[in-house]
Amino acid sequence: LSGLLPESMVRAAYVVLVALPLTAYGKLDRPALPAPDEGAYARGLYEPPQGEAETILAGIWQELLGVEQVGRQDSFFELGGHSLLAVKLVSRAPEAGFNFTVNNLFQNPVLKDLARTSKDLSSREDRSKPVPVQRTGSEPPIFFLPSGLGDHSYVFELARELDSNLPVYALPWPAADEPLTYTLEAMAARALSMMRSVQPQGPYRLAGYSSGGILAYAMAHDILASGEAVSFLGLIDVHLPSQRHPGPKSTDDMLLARLDTADVPQHPGDPTLFREYAADPSASPMIEEGQRPNVADADLDASARAMLHEQRGYFEKLVRSYTIPRLRVVVHQFNARTTGITEGAFGWSMARWRDVLSSSLLHTHTVPGDHWTMITEPANRAVLGRQISRTLQTQKSTPSDNLQEA
């Protein structure tokens, strides 16, 4: 099947059933479908691990994935691994003498490849270069921006659901320990420079998730202003902030409890910035996001987490202060079917896009799930991937290099 179908259509497990379980009304009874056991996962010819590194990693995989054996040709994700298990693997790796990040694992999911490269990988990634998620393909590449948490790991799993002929790259944020002196426009220019190192000329394809989509929009503004074209701008559940909004009174306590800052040592920069952002009601959406497990924190110690949360708060302030220009560019919104925390009480609104873009330029698509599960749940993510791929395939390339007045 791998030789005939796109990767996103090749299943990780196959369960043989005598008959499909049905409800009393004759419909498929999905809850009654049996979960795949170890023998259900598609695997190649077993090759035992070779050398100490492969053997140790295989043992960790067996424990985390609940399988009896792991071969050197096996893929972590084809054996049932996912983002949360990837986080657990990365947290266990240093104890066994390995040094790699979640993104390293996504790029080297096969046991022998991860074992071979992990000894040479640095726990600090080079954030000055685009992250290649899917290198090959004859289509023009698509570039994804990190979420408002600075986390671009969502791109690795989403890329599996996109057209296999589509090169995919992520454009990372600056390192968390860099001085917080940049503007959103400066971040857009930095990301644009990284993108042009892969694709020197347009038309360009851009996408961003959550408030990271605002950064993608700012990049589109710069591209159009330079006389080049944007052929695709995808905003994945990207809401615009309101100017006036309430925030929880206990914001400071919430964030300090989240990070346990009593154990956070001093770090470069002004440590009071962290508490300043935490006390600002405008940080409330970022605080809510911080309560959820996320891959971006997986490789960080307490000091690095504190710097990252400062950076997130700073980015959220930049987004709120950014004046959204009116662009002559088609925007595809991929909105979650269920309202998430970024709407309503936290002062973020999807409706405000109608004040920025004309109806002829605004195309909306609905994805199952809420702001989080549209990305984290495999079934929802598959729908999102198909919608993006379908849009890229069917959209007529009619970009404009003209700007409307703000």
KARAQUI-V757502 format. One record per residue. PHI is phi in whole degrees, -180 to 180 (999 if undefined). OMEGA is omega in degrees with one decimal (none if undefined). Layout:
BEGIN
phi->PHI omega->OMEGA
phi->PHI omega->OMEGA
END
This chain:
BEGIN
phi->999 omega->-178.9
phi->-62 omega->179.0
phi->-84 omega->-175.4
phi->-116 omega->-172.4
phi->-119 omega->171.0
phi->-60 omega->-176.4
phi->-57 omega->-176.6
phi->-68 omega->-179.1
phi->-97 omega->179.5
phi->-92 omega->-175.3
phi->-76 omega->178.5
phi->-81 omega->-177.2
phi->-141 omega->-179.9
phi->-133 omega->-178.4
phi->-113 omega->179.3
phi->-87 omega->179.3
phi->-124 omega->174.0
phi->-68 omega->177.7
phi->-155 omega->177.5
phi->-77 omega->177.2
phi->-69 omega->-177.4
phi->-121 omega->174.3
phi->-82 omega->178.9
phi->-64 omega->179.8
phi->-96 omega->176.0
phi->84 omega->178.1
phi->-98 omega->-179.2
phi->-61 omega->177.9
phi->-93 omega->-173.7
phi->-60 omega->178.9
phi->-60 omega->-178.5
phi->-85 omega->178.5
phi->-68 omega->-177.7
phi->-71 omega->175.5
phi->-72 omega->179.2
phi->-63 omega->172.5
phi->-95 omega->-174.6
phi->-59 omega->-177.3
phi->-72 omega->-177.0
phi->-84 omega->-175.8
phi->-79 omega->-178.6
phi->-71 omega->-178.4
phi->-141 omega->176.6
phi->-81 omega->178.8
phi->-60 omega->-174.6
phi->-68 omega->172.0
phi->-123 omega->-177.7
phi->-64 omega->176.8
phi->-58 omega->178.6
phi->-118 omega->177.4
phi->83 omega->-174.6
phi->-66 omega->-175.8
phi->-62 omega->-179.8
phi->-63 omega->-178.2
phi->-65 omega->-179.6
phi->-66 omega->178.7
phi->-62 omega->179.8
phi->-60 omega->178.6
phi->-64 omega->178.0
phi->-66 omega->178.6
phi->-61 omega->-179.6
phi->-57 omega->-178.3
phi->-68 omega->-176.9
phi->-71 omega->-174.4
phi->-92 omega->179.2
phi->70 omega->178.7
phi->-114 omega->-175.1
phi->-81 omega->179.9
phi->-147 omega->178.2
phi->-130 omega->179.3
phi->-94 omega->-176.5
phi->-69 omega->178.4
phi->-96 omega->-176.9
phi->-78 omega->177.1
phi->-99 omega->-179.8
phi->-55 omega->-175.4
phi->-81 omega->176.5
phi->-73 omega->176.4
phi->-89 omega->177.5
phi->110 omega->179.0
phi->-71 omega->176.6
phi->-148 omega->-171.8
phi->-59 omega->-177.5
phi->-67 omega->175.7
phi->-68 omega->176.4
phi->-63 omega->177.2
phi->-61 omega->179.6
phi->-63 omega->179.7
phi->-63 omega->-179.2
phi->-63 omega->179.9
phi->-69 omega->178.9
phi->-84 omega->-171.0
phi->-59 omega->-177.6
phi->-60 omega->178.7
phi->-62 omega->-179.4
phi->-97 omega->176.9
phi->90 omega->179.9
phi->-106 omega->-176.1
phi->-140 omega->177.2
phi->-152 omega->-178.2
phi->-106 omega->177.2
phi->-61 omega->179.9
phi->-66 omega->174.3
phi->-59 omega->179.9
phi->-65 omega->178.8
phi->-62 omega->-178.4
phi->-84 omega->179.2
phi->-133 omega->-173.3
phi->-78 omega->-179.4
phi->-81 omega->-173.1
phi->-52 omega->-175.3
phi->-65 omega->179.9
phi->-71 omega->180.0
phi->-66 omega->179.6
phi->-65 omega->-177.9
phi->-69 omega->-173.3
phi->-96 omega->-171.0
phi->-64 omega->-179.5
phi->-67 omega->-177.2
phi->-102 omega->-176.8
phi->-84 omega->176.4
phi->-95 omega->178.8
phi->-69 omega->174.6
phi->-99 omega->-177.4
phi->-81 omega->174.8
phi->-79 omega->-176.3
phi->-95 omega->177.3
phi->-100 omega->-177.0
phi->-128 omega->174.4
phi->-61 omega->177.3
phi->-97 omega->179.4
phi->-75 omega->179.6
phi->-97 omega->175.4
phi->-142 omega->-171.1
phi->-77 omega->-169.2
phi->-89 omega->177.5
phi->137 omega->-178.0
phi->-91 omega->178.5
phi->-78 omega->171.5
phi->-61 omega->-175.8
phi->-70 omega->172.1
phi->-118 omega->-176.0
phi->-116 omega->-178.8
phi->-106 omega->175.6
phi->-98 omega->178.6
phi->-63 omega->174.0
phi->-71 omega->176.9
phi->-66 omega->175.0
phi->-92 omega->-176.7
phi->75 omega->-174.3
phi->-105 omega->177.5
phi->-105 omega->-178.1
phi->-67 omega->178.5
phi->-59 omega->-176.4
phi->-67 omega->-177.0
phi->-62 omega->-178.7
phi->-78 omega->177.3
phi->-64 omega->-178.4
phi->-60 omega->178.3
phi->-65 omega->-177.7
phi->-95 omega->179.7
phi->-92 omega->177.3
phi->-54 omega->-177.7
phi->-67 omega->179.7
phi->-93 omega->-174.0
phi->-112 omega->173.8
phi->-65 omega->-175.8
phi->-130 omega->177.6
phi->-133 omega->172.0
phi->-113 omega->-179.8
phi->-110 omega->-171.4
phi->-72 omega->171.3
phi->-67 omega->168.3
phi->-62 omega->177.6
phi->-62 omega->-175.0
phi->-65 omega->-177.8
phi->-91 omega->174.9
phi->-75 omega->-179.8
phi->-58 omega->-178.1
phi->-86 omega->-177.9
phi->-119 omega->-176.7
phi->-84 omega->174.6
phi->-108 omega->177.0
phi->-64 omega->177.5
phi->-64 omega->178.5
phi->-68 omega->177.1
phi->-64 omega->178.3
phi->-65 omega->179.2
phi->-64 omega->178.6
phi->-64 omega->179.8
phi->-65 omega->179.2
phi->-65 omega->177.6
phi->-64 omega->177.5
phi->-62 omega->-178.6
phi->-62 omega->-178.2
phi->-72 omega->174.4
phi->-70 omega->176.4
phi->-97 omega->-178.1
phi->-128 omega->-173.9
phi->-64 omega->-176.3
phi->-131 omega->178.0
phi->-80 omega->3.4
phi->-68 omega->-176.3
phi->-109 omega->174.9
phi->-117 omega->-176.2
phi->-128 omega->174.4
phi->-153 omega->178.2
phi->-149 omega->-179.0
phi->-108 omega->179.2
phi->58 omega->-177.2
phi->-70 omega->172.1
phi->-64 omega->177.2
phi->-66 omega->176.4
phi->-65 omega->177.0
phi->-66 omega->176.4
phi->-62 omega->179.6
phi->-65 omega->177.8
phi->-65 omega->175.7
phi->-64 omega->178.8
phi->-59 omega->177.8
phi->-58 omega->-178.9
phi->-67 omega->-179.8
phi->-63 omega->179.9
phi->-65 omega->179.8
phi->-65 omega->179.3
phi->-84 omega->177.6
phi->92 omega->177.6
phi->-99 omega->-170.4
phi->-117 omega->172.4
phi->-116 omega->-177.5
phi->-91 omega->177.8
phi->-153 omega->173.6
phi->-131 omega->-177.8
phi->-106 omega->178.6
phi->-112 omega->-175.7
phi->-94 omega->-179.3
phi->50 omega->-178.7
phi->-100 omega->-179.4
phi->-102 omega->175.7
phi->-96 omega->180.0
phi->-77 omega->172.4
phi->-80 omega->-178.9
phi->-78 omega->179.8
phi->-122 omega->-175.8
phi->-161 omega->176.8
phi->-84 omega->175.6
phi->-144 omega->-179.1
phi->-65 omega->-177.6
phi->-67 omega->-174.7
phi->-98 omega->-177.6
phi->-55 omega->-177.5
phi->-60 omega->-179.3
phi->-64 omega->-179.4
phi->-61 omega->-176.0
phi->-73 omega->179.0
phi->-65 omega->178.2
phi->-67 omega->-179.2
phi->-61 omega->-173.7
phi->-98 omega->-176.7
phi->51 omega->-170.5
phi->-68 omega->176.3
phi->-62 omega->-179.4
phi->-101 omega->-177.8
phi->-89 omega->179.3
phi->-73 omega->176.4
phi->-64 omega->179.7
phi->-139 omega->-178.1
phi->-55 omega->-179.2
phi->100 omega->-177.7
phi->-92 omega->-177.4
phi->-67 omega->179.2
phi->-72 omega->177.9
phi->-58 omega->-177.3
phi->-59 omega->-179.3
phi->-71 omega->177.3
phi->-62 omega->179.0
phi->-66 omega->-177.4
phi->-63 omega->-177.6
phi->-83 omega->-178.0
phi->-84 omega->179.3
phi->-59 omega->-178.8
phi->-66 omega->179.9
phi->-84 omega->-171.4
phi->-59 omega->177.1
phi->-62 omega->178.1
phi->-65 omega->179.3
phi->-64 omega->-179.6
phi->-61 omega->178.8
phi->-62 omega->-178.3
phi->-67 omega->179.1
phi->-77 omega->-176.0
phi->-95 omega->176.4
phi->-61 omega->177.6
phi->-145 omega->-173.2
phi->-70 omega->-174.9
phi->-61 omega->-177.6
phi->-90 omega->-167.1
phi->-62 omega->-172.5
phi->-100 omega->-168.1
phi->-109 omega->172.0
phi->-87 omega->-173.7
phi->-62 omega->-178.9
phi->-65 omega->-179.8
phi->-66 omega->177.5
phi->-65 omega->178.6
phi->-62 omega->178.9
phi->-65 omega->179.9
phi->-64 omega->179.3
phi->-69 omega->171.7
phi->-61 omega->-178.9
phi->-64 omega->178.9
phi->-64 omega->178.3
phi->-63 omega->178.8
phi->-64 omega->179.4
phi->-63 omega->-179.7
phi->-63 omega->175.6
phi->-65 omega->178.5
phi->-62 omega->179.7
phi->-63 omega->-178.3
phi->-67 omega->-177.7
phi->-89 omega->-177.0
phi->-76 omega->176.4
phi->-85 omega->-176.1
phi->-73 omega->179.9
phi->-79 omega->175.0
phi->-89 omega->-176.5
phi->-113 omega->172.2
phi->-91 omega->179.9
phi->-150 omega->177.5
phi->-72 omega->179.1
phi->-116 omega->176.9
phi->-103 omega->177.8
phi->-98 omega->175.9
phi->-109 omega->-170.3
phi->-97 omega->174.8
phi->-67 omega->-178.9
phi->-66 omega->-178.6
phi->-103 omega->-179.4
phi->-64 omega->179.3
phi->-105 omega->-174.2
phi->-71 omega->-176.7
phi->-78 omega->179.6
phi->-101 omega->166.2
phi->72 omega->-169.7
phi->-60 omega->-177.2
phi->-93 omega->169.7
phi->77 omega->176.5
phi->-110 omega->-173.7
phi->-138 omega->173.2
phi->-76 omega->-175.6
phi->-63 omega->-175.9
phi->-65 omega->175.5
phi->-62 omega->179.6
phi->-69 omega->175.9
phi->-81 omega->-175.5
phi->-103 omega->-174.5
phi->-118 omega->175.2
phi->-72 omega->-176.7
phi->-62 omega->-179.4
phi->-72 omega->-179.0
phi->-100 omega->-174.5
phi->-107 omega->179.6
phi->-113 omega->-176.4
phi->-110 omega->177.3
phi->-134 omega->-178.4
phi->-107 omega->-178.4
phi->-117 omega->177.7
phi->-59 omega->176.6
phi->101 omega->176.5
phi->-106 omega->-175.8
phi->-56 omega->-177.3
phi->-93 omega->-172.0
phi->-74 omega->175.9
phi->-64 omega->179.4
phi->-103 omega->-171.6
phi->-88 omega->179.5
phi->-83 omega->-175.5
phi->-54 omega->-178.1
phi->-65 omega->178.9
phi->-67 omega->179.9
phi->-64 omega->177.8
phi->-65 omega->177.3
phi->-63 omega->178.8
phi->-59 omega->179.7
phi->-61 omega->178.6
phi->-65 omega->-179.7
phi->-66 omega->178.2
phi->-64 omega->-179.7
phi->-62 omega->-179.9
phi->-63 omega->179.1
phi->-65 omega->178.6
phi->-64 omega->-177.7
phi->-76 omega->-172.5
phi->-98 omega->-177.6
phi->-66 omega->174.1
phi->-77 omega->-176.6
phi->-78 omega->179.7
phi->-128 omega->-178.6
phi->-70 omega->176.3
phi->-123 omega->179.0
phi->-105 omega->179.2
phi->-100 omega->177.5
phi->-108 omega->169.7
phi->-82 omega->176.0
phi->-69 omega->179.5
phi->-65 omega->none
END
